[in-house]
Each structure stands twice: as C-alpha cells, then as structure tokens.
C-alpha cells in the first residue's frame, strides 16, 4: 500500500496560520510605533488643554518635542521594514534639529536696518547667568562680549558678584541692582543714564527690577524679571497676571526682559502679551546649554509696539550658565 496515502491530510487553514505568523514576524515594531505615536499625539493634545486648564500648560513647554515624537513614529509606522530604526533616527534628528535652529536662524535673518529720524538704536539683551555659577569671570566676559546697550541679568550669583559688576563698570557705568532685598538676584546694566530704578520681591508677581532710562533713550522703562518655573503652572500664571497688570498700568514705552520659564506655545506668554499689548520678539530655544543643543525657548524680550526691531534675535554664549543669553536690536523713538 502506498505509504503516502496513509499520511493524514493537513487541517484546513493550517497553511494560512503559518503564513500569517510569518507575516507578523516580518513586520516588527508596529506596536512600538503605535505607542510612540499615541504618546506624541497625547502630548500635543495636553499642550493645547492649557488654554482651558492652566495646570496643563506645563505640556506646552515641550510642544516641539511632542511634535517630533509624533512625526517620527508616524513615519516609522508607515515604513515596510525597520520601523523602529527609522522612528528613532527621525526622533534623534528632530531633537538635534531643534538644538541647531538657534545657530542657523541668525544666518537667515535680514540685514539690520538703519535708524530713522527721531530714533535711537539700542542693542538689548537678557541673560540668566545661573545662580549656582562658580565662574563669574566667564559671565563677565560674555556680558562684555555681547556689548549690549542695555542688559538684564537674572540669577546673578552671589559668588563674585561685586567683582563682576565692578569689572563691568567702565563698559556699563549705570547699574541698577536689588541685592539688598531678599531673593532678589537681578540687575540691569546700561550704557545710557538710568534716572530711576525700583525692585519688587515677595509680591503677587515675580521678582523684578526696573530701570527708567533718560531722554537719550526716550525714557524707556526696562524690566528684568524671573518667574517661577514649570511644573508650577498655576503659581506661574498668577505671577504673570500680576506682572501684566503692573506693566499695563504703567505709562510710557516699555521693555520687559528675563526668564519667563515659558515657551511661545504657552498660555502664560500669550496671556502676558495680550494683557499688556507688548510684542514678543523672541522664539529661539535658549535652555539648556549643557549639550550645546538648547530645546526650549524660555528667555524672552517683550517691547512696546512702537519699538521697531532692526536686527532680529540671536543667542550669545552660555558663559558657564545653563542658559544662553538672548539679544536683539531695537529702534527706540526719542520723542
């Protein structure tokens, strides 16, 4: 008898099960990409919920990163093979791209415009020099190199602070400080005369210092501020609302600079701009500086609408800080 005839016939569907199992083995990474895509989309959705519930505004600080995650895992999921490899390569490339953006942006900026009649050109800067800095000589060198006409210094470390300011006295003869007040580590340095200054701490708003410049700079009122950091979004929103009320009720041309600890995607910044009528001229990531690839734009400069930008924002060097300084050039009406 034919031995082949004694063999049992294969069960119906057995071949298709093997085929589908093989198919599944040929498409690894889909579940992981789905999870990564879900994480990115959830982060983007949460970042917009801050417009309704301010506690969610913490997610807005990382909108760009959530967008990179979403795009990376979406593209990875659509690949026929090597899904996770493609997703992680795109993810790493996106993070690096965010960090390189501040270095490339100034090269694409338009050339500086000249001053018009009745205007004074002022280069302004905001620099969080890091409270725990042990390198005041690097901070001093960077402030001198920036050579701004007016600079707001935030988190000015007590370590070497008197010597730092003394060394900058010839370049910045007009200096407003608030070191006699508890928890006030701010300063405004100016090449043009400061006719009045003030500072506030332990109030509803953030620690701040103000300096009113003389008629040579159109009586410009300069604010240096530092808000509480995320994830304390409720307290931060309360601080910024109090600051907006103060700035909005103060007559004259104004310049508000400092560490807002909030990105352009946040409700905190949009609310401040809307309440004060000031224009924000900054969007480049400035923190952290450690790897040379800053990821979030939290250092900002706001100005009255009639202060014209003649040269867009650029970043300086960290000078031992965890922040990059932010600079831009404005044309300030003098009458």
Secondary structure, DSSP 8 states (H G I E B T S, - for coil): --HHHHS----TTHHHHHHHHHHHHTSTTHHHHHHHHHHHHHHHHHHHHTTT-GGGHHHHTTHHHHHHHHHHHHHHHHSSS-HHHHHHHHHHHHHHHHHHHHHHHHHHS-------TTEEEEEEEEEE--TT-S-HHHHHHHHHHH--SEEEEES--STTHHHHHHHTTTT--EEEE-TTSTT---EEEESS-EEEEEEE-SSSS-EEEEEEE-GGGTT-EEEEEE---TT-HHHHHHHHHHHHHHHHHS-S-EEEEEE-S--TTSHHHHHHHHHH--EE---S--B--TTS---B--EEEEE-TTSEEEEEEEE---TTSSB--EEEEEEEE--
